[in-house]
Amino acid sequence: MNKKITKGHYGYIGYKKKRLLLQALILLLGMAGFIVLGYYITGSNKNLFTLVAVMTAIPMVMQIVQLIAISRFHSRPEEEYQKVRELAGNGLLNTDLVIANKDGPSYDIGYAYVHSGGILLYCANEKLDIAKTEEYIRNFLRLNECDAPVTVLTDVRVFMKRLKSLPGEDRADVPDELLRQEGVLRAISM
């Protein structure tokens, strides 16, 4: 776990799960340590160390809740990712995004390609309400003053075919507007 993987990069979901679990375990051990230390020093459980231990429980629970929320999501297969990466070239491709939806269940975006022609998303959930998902993402884009057409696909072959048909773009040469759109996608994901 010494290599940090940032949001939007391949393998982020697995990295985040491990990080959340490690943080929760550290907080749990710290909480237990404070309780034992407080009892050892004072001979009673009514001390400031116990209060600190109880306060440690709040962030620990928050880590566990996040871990539970993303536990059902996984990265796409590596060979599929390599094919998509090859099609996207050096464009604005993001992977492993988990979108938290206040109006329904969270969903994972396996691939998100931000292009001057719009945002192309792939989600493996075939039961996904595509129209609501597109509108949900467009609303966040509008709130951040960077509106763009959003297309969500649930068939990876169709996604790759559409990606292949788009003219190539280089991350270094895209307008700031596209970088802001990519930033919004990353910001609304866990």
FIKOLLO-853750 format. One record per atom (N, C-alpha, C): residue in three letters; atom name; x, z, y. Coordinates in steps of 0.001 Angstrom, whole numbers. Example, Ala and Ser with C-alpha at 12.3 -4.5 7.8 and 13.67 -1.06 7.14 Angstrom:
BEGIN
 residuo atomo      px      pz      py
     ALA     N   13190    7800   -5690
     ALA    CA   12300    7800   -4500
     ALA     C   13200    7800   -3300
     SER     N   12850    7080   -2250
     SER    CA   13670    7140   -1060
     SER     C   12900    7870      30
END
This chain:
BEGIN
 residuo atomo      px      pz      py
     MET     N     822       0   -1191
     MET    CA       0       0       0
     MET     C     866       0    1255
     ASN     N    2086    -405    1115
     ASN    CA    2979    -413    2253
     ASN     C    2790   -1648    3137
     LYS     N    2111   -2693    2663
     LYS    CA    1877   -3882    3459
     LYS     C     496   -3790    4082
     LYS     N     453   -3793    5422
     LYS    CA    -820   -3691    6118
     LYS     C   -1494   -5056    6176
     ILE     N   -2739   -5098    5778
     ILE    CA   -3537   -6316    5842
     ILE     C   -4596   -6082    6910
     THR     N   -4689   -6971    7862
     THR    CA   -5631   -6776    8957
     THR     C   -6969   -7463    8681
     LYS     N   -7963   -7052    9430
     LYS    CA   -9314   -7577    9279
     LYS     C   -9317   -9082    9480
     GLY     N   -9985   -9779    8575
     GLY    CA  -10064  -11233    8649
     GLY     C   -9075  -11932    7737
     HIS     N   -8145  -11173    7143
     HIS    CA   -7150  -11771    6258
     HIS     C   -7517  -11505    4800
     TYR     N   -7053  -12397    3947
     TYR    CA   -7357  -12297    2521
     TYR     C   -6838  -10974    1943
     GLY     N   -7684  -10298    1174
     GLY    CA   -7323   -9035     543
     GLY     C   -7697   -7806    1365
     TYR     N   -8330   -8021    2526
     TYR    CA   -8644   -6900    3410
     TYR     C   -9627   -5920    2786
     ILE     N  -10610   -6408    2053
     ILE    CA  -11607   -5497    1469
     ILE     C  -10935   -4521     509
     GLY     N  -10092   -5015    -374
     GLY    CA   -9380   -4138   -1307
     GLY     C   -8466   -3172    -585
     TYR     N   -7775   -3668     435
     TYR    CA   -6889   -2822    1230
     TYR     C   -7682   -1713    1912
     LYS     N   -8822   -2068    2496
     LYS    CA   -9637   -1077    3209
     LYS     C  -10175     -30    2243
     LYS     N  -10599    -437    1054
     LYS    CA  -11091     523      51
     LYS     C   -9997    1533    -295
     LYS     N   -8789    1033    -557
     LYS    CA   -7677    1930    -906
     LYS     C   -7352    2867     248
     ARG     N   -7341    2326    1458
     ARG    CA   -7024    3141    2633
     ARG     C   -8070    4237    2862
     LEU     N   -9351    3883    2739
     LEU    CA  -10417    4875    2916
     LEU     C  -10335    5965    1856
     LEU     N  -10076    5571     605
     LEU    CA   -9955    6550    -477
     LEU     C   -8773    7483    -227
     LEU     N   -7645    6926     172
     LEU    CA   -6460    7739     452
     LEU     C   -6719    8696    1614
     GLN     N   -7352    8222    2666
     GLN    CA   -7655    9079    3810
     GLN     C   -8604   10204    3414
     ALA     N   -9614    9890    2619
     ALA    CA  -10558   10922    2175
     ALA     C   -9853   11967    1309
     LEU     N   -8960   11526     432
     LEU    CA   -8223   12474    -405
     LEU     C   -7293   13364     414
     ILE     N   -6627   12782    1397
     ILE    CA   -5754   13575    2265
     ILE     C   -6560   14614    3029
     LEU     N   -7711   14217    3549
     LEU    CA   -8562   15163    4268
     LEU     C   -9085   16258    3337
     LEU     N   -9426   15887    2102
     LEU    CA   -9892   16875    1134
     LEU     C   -8786   17887     813
     LEU     N   -7579   17387     593
     LEU    CA   -6451   18284     317
     LEU     C   -6138   19164    1520
     GLY     N   -6226   18588    2702
     GLY    CA   -6014   19384    3918
     GLY     C   -7059   20471    4062
     MET     N   -8305   20126    3770
     MET    CA   -9385   21104    3849
     MET     C   -9142   22244    2859
     ALA     N   -8802   21896    1632
     ALA    CA   -8522   22925     625
     ALA     C   -7319   23753    1034
     GLY     N   -6290   23120    1585
     GLY    CA   -5099   23844    2029
     GLY     C   -5418   24843    3131
     PHE     N   -6236   24449    4090
     PHE    CA   -6622   25371    5168
     PHE     C   -7394   26569    4627
     ILE     N   -8291   26323    3675
     ILE    CA   -9072   27429    3103
     ILE     C   -8159   28399    2369
     VAL     N   -7265   27860    1527
     VAL    CA   -6344   28718     763
     VAL     C   -5408   29465    1704
     LEU     N   -4851   28762    2693
     LEU    CA   -3933   29393    3642
     LEU     C   -4629   30495    4439
     GLY     N   -5829   30220    4894
     GLY    CA   -6582   31228    5650
     GLY     C   -6877   32455    4818
     TYR     N   -7273   32250    3576
     TYR    CA   -7568   33394    2704
     TYR     C   -6287   34159    2374
     TYR     N   -5192   33433    2173
     TYR    CA   -3919   34076    1850
     TYR     C   -3420   34932    3018
     ILE     N   -3553   34420    4247
     ILE    CA   -3052   35141    5419
     ILE     C   -3952   36310    5795
     THR     N   -5272   36086    5787
     THR    CA   -6189   37121    6285
     THR     C   -6857   37938    5194
     GLY     N   -6865   37429    3977
     GLY    CA   -7549   38147    2898
     GLY     C   -9058   37999    2957
     SER     N   -9540   37109    3808
     SER    CA  -10979   36896    3976
     SER     C  -11217   35411    4221
     ASN     N  -12429   34973    3920
     ASN    CA  -12753   33575    4212
     ASN     C  -13326   33413    5616
     LYS     N  -13428   34479    6355
     LYS    CA  -13941   34449    7731
     LYS     C  -12742   34438    8680
     ASN     N  -12203   33237    8926
     ASN    CA  -11045   33108    9798
     ASN     C  -11047   31720   10433
     LEU     N  -10122   31503   11345
     LEU    CA  -10051   30218   12041
     LEU     C   -9628   29073   11123
     PHE     N   -8866   29381   10087
     PHE    CA   -8458   28337    9147
     PHE     C   -9674   27763    8420
     THR     N  -10613   28593    8080
     THR    CA  -11836   28127    7425
     THR     C  -12639   27242    8378
     LEU     N  -12669   27620    9643
     LEU    CA  -13363   26805   10638
     LEU     C  -12721   25418   10743
     VAL     N  -11387   25369   10758
     VAL    CA  -10684   24089   10806
     VAL     C  -10985   23278    9538
     ALA     N  -11033   23962    8400
     ALA    CA  -11332   23283    7137
     ALA     C  -12731   22657    7177
     VAL     N  -13684   23385    7708
     VAL    CA  -15057   22871    7800
     VAL     C  -15103   21674    8747
     MET     N  -14349   21736    9831
     MET    CA  -14312   20616   10776
     MET     C  -13651   19381   10150
     THR     N  -12773   19587    9190
     THR    CA  -12123   18479    8486
     THR     C  -13107   17765    7566
     ALA     N  -14148   18457    7158
     ALA    CA  -15135   17863    6253
     ALA     C  -15878   16695    6910
     ILE     N  -16086   16750    8211
     ILE    CA  -16849   15706    8895
     ILE     C  -16143   14340    8811
     PRO     N  -14865   14242    9206
     PRO    CA  -14223   12921    9063
     PRO     C  -14065   12496    7599
     MET     N  -13914   13473    6691
     MET    CA  -13802   13128    5275
     MET     C  -15087   12456    4789
     VAL     N  -16212   13000    5157
     VAL    CA  -17501   12432    4758
     VAL     C  -17679   11042    5374
     MET     N  -17222   10874    6607
     MET    CA  -17327    9556    7240
     MET     C  -16506    8518    6466
     GLN     N  -15331    8892    5978
     GLN    CA  -14512    7985    5182
     GLN     C  -15226    7632    3869
     ILE     N  -15827    8630    3246
     ILE    CA  -16519    8415    1973
     ILE     C  -17736    7509    2161
     VAL     N  -18470    7698    3242
     VAL    CA  -19647    6860    3510
     VAL     C  -19222    5400    3703
     GLN     N  -18141    5170    4448
     GLN    CA  -17648    3804    4623
     GLN     C  -17203    3205    3286
     LEU     N  -16549    4022    2478
     LEU    CA  -16089    3554    1166
     LEU     C  -17270    3159     285
     ILE     N  -18307    3963     295
     ILE    CA  -19506    3646    -485
     ILE     C  -20148    2358      31
     ALA     N  -20171    2185    1349
     ALA    CA  -20807    1002    1949
     ALA     C  -20114    -295    1542
     ILE     N  -18788    -280    1392
     ILE    CA  -18091   -1532    1053
     ILE     C  -17694   -1624    -418
     SER     N  -18047    -616   -1210
     SER    CA  -17590    -582   -2607
     SER     C  -18084   -1761   -3441
     ARG     N  -19221   -2348   -3109
     ARG    CA  -19750   -3446   -3921
     ARG     C  -19189   -4807   -3535
     PHE     N  -18393   -4868   -2473
     PHE    CA  -17843   -6140   -2014
     PHE     C  -16422   -6333   -2525
     HIS     N  -16072   -7598   -2775
     HIS    CA  -14751   -7946   -3302
     HIS     C  -14257   -9213   -2624
     SER     N  -12958   -9414   -2649
     SER    CA  -12375  -10658   -2135
     SER     C  -12764  -11806   -3057
     ARG     N  -12789  -12989   -2509
     ARG    CA  -13039  -14184   -3312
     ARG     C  -11824  -14411   -4216
     PRO     N  -11984  -15193   -5292
     PRO    CA  -10847  -15452   -6182
     PRO     C   -9671  -16095   -5432
     GLU     N   -8471  -15730   -5817
     GLU    CA   -7251  -16189   -5130
     GLU     C   -7111  -17704   -5136
     GLU     N   -7378  -18346   -6268
     GLU    CA   -7212  -19810   -6313
     GLU     C   -8235  -20515   -5423
     GLU     N   -9446  -19972   -5342
     GLU    CA  -10451  -20538   -4437
     GLU     C   -9988  -20369   -2991
     TYR     N   -9472  -19178   -2687
     TYR    CA   -8973  -18925   -1331
     TYR     C   -7863  -19910    -969
     GLN     N   -6954  -20180   -1899
     GLN    CA   -5851  -21104   -1620
     GLN     C   -6383  -22505   -1302
     LYS     N   -7426  -22939   -2006
     LYS    CA   -8026  -24255   -1734
     LYS     C   -8650  -24277    -334
     VAL     N   -9385  -23211     -17
     VAL    CA  -10022  -23133    1303
     VAL     C   -8953  -23068    2393
     ARG     N   -7917  -22292    2176
     ARG    CA   -6822  -22168    3147
     ARG     C   -6163  -23527    3388
     GLU     N   -5994  -24290    2320
     GLU    CA   -5398  -25616    2438
     GLU     C   -6304  -26541    3261
     LEU     N   -7615  -26471    3028
     LEU    CA   -8555  -27297    3793
     LEU     C   -8599  -26898    5257
     ALA     N   -8472  -25590    5531
     ALA    CA   -8546  -25096    6909
     ALA     C   -7250  -25338    7674
     GLY     N   -6163  -25547    6954
     GLY    CA   -4878  -25744    7620
     GLY     C   -4507  -24521    8441
     ASN     N   -4100  -24740    9673
     ASN    CA   -3728  -23626   10553
     ASN     C   -4860  -23295   11523
     GLY     N   -6095  -23596   11104
     GLY    CA   -7257  -23312   11945
     GLY     C   -7644  -21843   11903
     LEU     N   -8753  -21519   12533
     LEU    CA   -9219  -20134   12651
     LEU     C  -10059  -19734   11431
     LEU     N   -9409  -19529   10304
     LEU    CA  -10084  -19121    9078
     LEU     C   -9980  -17611    8921
     ASN     N  -11118  -16970    8692
     ASN    CA  -11166  -15528    8436
     ASN     C  -11802  -15312    7077
     THR     N  -11342  -14303    6362
     THR    CA  -11897  -13982    5052
     THR     C  -12188  -12491    4984
     ASP     N  -12904  -12111    3932
     ASP    CA  -13167  -10700    3641
     ASP     C  -13829   -9948    4796
     LEU     N  -14808  -10562    5435
     LEU    CA  -15545   -9885    6494
     LEU     C  -16822   -9307    5899
     VAL     N  -17078   -8039    6136
     VAL    CA  -18316   -7398    5698
     VAL     C  -19111   -7078    6955
     ILE     N  -20259   -7721    7095
     ILE    CA  -21095   -7558    8277
     ILE     C  -22121   -6462    8006
     ALA     N  -22109   -5455    8859
     ALA    CA  -23090   -4377    8754
     ALA     C  -24335   -4792    9525
     ASN     N  -25465   -4840    8852
     ASN    CA  -26711   -5286    9454
     ASN     C  -27644   -4097    9601
     LYS     N  -28006   -3756   10836
     LYS    CA  -28886   -2601   11051
     LYS     C  -30313   -2846   10563
     ASP     N  -30698   -4123   10417
     ASP    CA  -32059   -4460   10001
     ASP     C  -32191   -4729    8507
     GLY     N  -31119   -4590    7772
     GLY    CA  -31168   -4880    6348
     GLY     C  -29845   -4522    5708
     PRO     N  -29646   -4991    4492
     PRO    CA  -28399   -4655    3794
     PRO     C  -27198   -5366    4416
     SER     N  -26037   -4759    4257
     SER    CA  -24792   -5393    4692
     SER     C  -24504   -6571    3771
     TYR     N  -23733   -7516    4242
     TYR    CA  -23389   -8666    3421
     TYR     C  -21950   -9065    3719
     ASP     N  -21343   -9683    2728
     ASP    CA  -19953  -10101    2905
     ASP     C  -19877  -11583    3217
     ILE     N  -19017  -11883    4157
     ILE    CA  -18730  -13270    4508
     ILE     C  -17395  -13578    3856
     GLY     N  -17437  -14376    2795
     GLY    CA  -16208  -14720    2084
     GLY     C  -15253  -15505    2962
     TYR     N  -15810  -16454    3713
     TYR    CA  -14994  -17275    4598
     TYR     C  -15752  -17525    5891
     ALA     N  -15050  -17462    6995
     ALA    CA  -15611  -17795    8304
     ALA     C  -14612  -18702    9003
     TYR     N  -15030  -19931    9293
     TYR    CA  -14154  -20882    9961
     TYR     C  -14697  -21138   11357
     VAL     N  -13930  -20734   12357
     VAL    CA  -14318  -20936   13748
     VAL     C  -13697  -22250   14208
     HIS     N  -14562  -23160   14631
     HIS    CA  -14131  -24521   14976
     HIS     C  -14808  -24917   16280
     SER     N  -14259  -25898   16955
     SER    CA  -14860  -26351   18208
     SER     C  -16267  -26916   17990
     GLY     N  -16584  -27316   16762
     GLY    CA  -17920  -27811   16438
     GLY     C  -18893  -26708   16062
     GLY     N  -18441  -25477   15993
     GLY    CA  -19292  -24344   15638
     GLY     C  -18619  -23446   14613
     ILE     N  -19351  -22448   14193
     ILE    CA  -18825  -21483   13230
     ILE     C  -19460  -21772   11873
     LEU     N  -18620  -21977   10882
     LEU    CA  -19056  -22276    9525
     LEU     C  -18747  -21061    8657
     LEU     N  -19783  -20485    8037
     LEU    CA  -19627  -19273    7240
     LEU     C  -20035  -19522    5796
     TYR     N  -19353  -18821    4883
     TYR    CA  -19739  -18857    3475
     TYR     C  -20017  -17435    3015
     CYS     N  -21185  -17248    2407
     CYS    CA  -21565  -15965    1814
     CYS     C  -22038  -16241     390
     ALA     N  -21503  -15493    -565
     ALA    CA  -21825  -15722   -1973
     ALA     C  -23218  -15230   -2359
     ASN     N  -23859  -14450   -1506
     ASN    CA  -25174  -13896   -1805
     ASN     C  -26241  -14980   -1647
     GLU     N  -26745  -15480   -2770
     GLU    CA  -27739  -16560   -2726
     GLU     C  -29106  -16073   -2234
     LYS     N  -29331  -14772   -2229
     LYS    CA  -30599  -14212   -1755
     LYS     C  -30577  -13942    -254
     LEU     N  -29462  -14237     386
     LEU    CA  -29298  -13999    1808
     LEU     C  -30315  -14807    2615
     ASP     N  -30948  -14167    3583
     ASP    CA  -31841  -14874    4498
     ASP     C  -30954  -15576    5525
     ILE     N  -30734  -16853    5298
     ILE    CA  -29774  -17617    6105
     ILE     C  -30186  -17665    7574
     ALA     N  -31447  -17921    7849
     ALA    CA  -31901  -18028    9237
     ALA     C  -31692  -16720    9996
     LYS     N  -32034  -15605    9369
     LYS    CA  -31851  -14300   10026
     LYS     C  -30371  -13997   10237
     THR     N  -29562  -14343    9262
     THR    CA  -28121  -14086    9369
     THR     C  -27510  -14912   10491
     GLU     N  -27872  -16184   10560
     GLU    CA  -27361  -17032   11634
     GLU     C  -27784  -16498   12996
     GLU     N  -29035  -16097   13112
     GLU    CA  -29535  -15562   14387
     GLU     C  -28856  -14239   14738
     TYR     N  -28640  -13393   13742
     TYR    CA  -27964  -12106   13947
     TYR     C  -26570  -12310   14537
     ILE     N  -25819  -13242   13980
     ILE    CA  -24458  -13514   14456
     ILE     C  -24497  -14195   15824
     ARG     N  -25428  -15135   16012
     ARG    CA  -25556  -15800   17319
     ARG     C  -25867  -14800   18424
     ASN     N  -26713  -13801   18112
     ASN    CA  -27038  -12785   19117
     ASN     C  -25792  -12029   19566
     PHE     N  -24927  -11666   18629
     PHE    CA  -23694  -10977   19005
     PHE     C  -22781  -11893   19819
     LEU     N  -22750  -13154   19456
     LEU    CA  -21944  -14098   20234
     LEU     C  -22476  -14202   21659
     ARG     N  -23804  -14295   21795
     ARG    CA  -24414  -14381   23134
     ARG     C  -24123  -13128   23952
     LEU     N  -24206  -11961   23304
     LEU    CA  -23920  -10706   24014
     LEU     C  -22507  -10689   24579
     ASN     N  -21626  -11397   23933
     ASN    CA  -20231  -11457   24376
     ASN     C  -19914  -12758   25110
     GLU     N  -20964  -13427   25573
     GLU    CA  -20859  -14635   26379
     GLU     C  -19993  -15720   25744
     CYS     N  -20166  -15900   24448
     CYS    CA  -19453  -16994   23765
     CYS     C  -20342  -17584   22680
     ASP     N  -21433  -18173   23135
     ASP    CA  -22408  -18758   22223
     ASP     C  -21823  -19964   21500
     ALA     N  -22218  -20121   20242
     ALA    CA  -21756  -21259   19431
     ALA     C  -22761  -21486   18314
     PRO     N  -22860  -22724   17825
     PRO    CA  -23708  -22961   16652
     PRO     C  -23122  -22227   15437
     VAL     N  -23998  -21631   14651
     VAL    CA  -23570  -20883   13462
     VAL     C  -24268  -21482   12253
     THR     N  -23492  -21808   11223
     THR    CA  -24039  -22343    9979
     THR     C  -23573  -21456    8836
     VAL     N  -24525  -20932    8071
     VAL    CA  -24210  -20106    6908
     VAL     C  -24551  -20894    5652
     LEU     N  -23598  -20962    4742
     LEU    CA  -23796  -21647    3471
     LEU     C  -23600  -20654    2331
     THR     N  -24360  -20831    1243
     THR    CA  -24234  -19932      93
     THR     C  -23673  -20631   -1137
     ASP     N  -23272  -21883    -986
     ASP    CA  -22649  -22634   -2072
     ASP     C  -21221  -22956   -1645
     VAL     N  -20246  -22457   -2369
     VAL    CA  -18848  -22621   -1978
     VAL     C  -18413  -24082   -1997
     ARG     N  -18969  -24868   -2915
     ARG    CA  -18604  -26292   -2952
     ARG     C  -19082  -27018   -1692
     VAL     N  -20296  -26697   -1261
     VAL    CA  -20825  -27303     -37
     VAL     C  -19992  -26836    1157
     PHE     N  -19618  -25544    1165
     PHE    CA  -18777  -25021    2242
     PHE     C  -17456  -25790    2312
     MET     N  -16804  -25972    1154
     MET    CA  -15518  -26680    1143
     MET     C  -15674  -28140    1561
     LYS     N  -16770  -28753    1164
     LYS    CA  -17021  -30143    1543
     LYS     C  -17193  -30252    3063
     ARG     N  -17951  -29325    3642
     ARG    CA  -18147  -29318    5100
     ARG     C  -16839  -29034    5819
     LEU     N  -16062  -28110    5279
     LEU    CA  -14773  -27754    5875
     LEU     C  -13834  -28956    5861
     LYS     N  -13840  -29679    4758
     LYS    CA  -12973  -30855    4608
     LYS     C  -13351  -31946    5617
     SER     N  -14646  -32043    5958
     SER    CA  -15108  -33091    6869
     SER     C  -14790  -32791    8337
     LEU     N  -14430  -31541    8648
     LEU    CA  -14122  -31190   10038
     LEU     C  -12719  -31645   10422
     PRO     N  -12562  -32131   11643
     PRO    CA  -11207  -32491   12085
     PRO     C  -10344  -31222   12190
     GLY     N   -9091  -31336   11830
     GLY    CA   -8195  -30187   11832
     GLY     C   -7922  -29644   13227
     GLU     N   -7755  -28347   13297
     GLU    CA   -7397  -27678   14547
     GLU     C   -6269  -26697   14247
     ASP     N   -5440  -26470   15233
     ASP    CA   -4320  -25558   15091
     ASP     C   -4599  -24300   15913
     ARG     N   -4425  -23161   15290
     ARG    CA   -4667  -21871   15945
     ARG     C   -3949  -21778   17288
     ALA     N   -2760  -22320   17379
     ALA    CA   -1965  -22227   18605
     ALA     C   -2542  -23062   19747
     ASP     N   -3355  -24070   19423
     ASP    CA   -3852  -24985   20451
     ASP     C   -5342  -24845   20769
     VAL     N   -6044  -23950   20102
     VAL    CA   -7491  -23847   20336
     VAL     C   -7768  -23159   21673
     PRO     N   -8903  -23478   22290
     PRO    CA   -9252  -22821   23550
     PRO     C   -9539  -21325   23341
     ASP     N   -9400  -20574   24410
     ASP    CA   -9643  -19125   24353
     ASP     C  -11059  -18796   23890
     GLU     N  -11997  -19682   24183
     GLU    CA  -13396  -19479   23768
     GLU     C  -13500  -19305   22256
     LEU     N  -12763  -20103   21501
     LEU    CA  -12801  -20001   20041
     LEU     C  -12149  -18699   19568
     LEU     N  -11105  -18288   20231
     LEU    CA  -10471  -17012   19877
     LEU     C  -11412  -15845   20151
     ARG     N  -12205  -15944   21226
     ARG    CA  -13198  -14895   21514
     ARG     C  -14281  -14884   20441
     GLN     N  -14703  -16057   19985
     GLN    CA  -15700  -16123   18916
     GLN     C  -15157  -15475   17645
     GLU     N  -13909  -15774   17318
     GLU    CA  -13275  -15148   16160
     GLU     C  -13215  -13630   16336
     GLY     N  -12897  -13191   17535
     GLY    CA  -12853  -11756   17831
     GLY     C  -14191  -11080   17650
     VAL     N  -15274  -11762   18051
     VAL    CA  -16621  -11202   17876
     VAL     C  -16937  -11052   16392
     LEU     N  -16610  -12066   15604
     LEU    CA  -16851  -11988   14152
     LEU     C  -16114  -10799   13539
     ARG     N  -14868  -10616   13934
     ARG    CA  -14090   -9500   13405
     ARG     C  -14632   -8161   13902
     ALA     N  -15102   -8140   15148
     ALA    CA  -15597   -6885   15724
     ALA     C  -16882   -6407   15058
     ILE     N  -17747   -7328   14648
     ILE    CA  -19020   -6898   14055
     ILE     C  -18892   -6627   12552
     SER     N  -17711   -6836   12003
     SER    CA  -17526   -6561   10582
     SER     C  -16828   -5216   10413
     MET     N  -17005   -4649    9214
     MET    CA  -16415   -3345    8930
     MET     C  -14935   -3470    8675
END
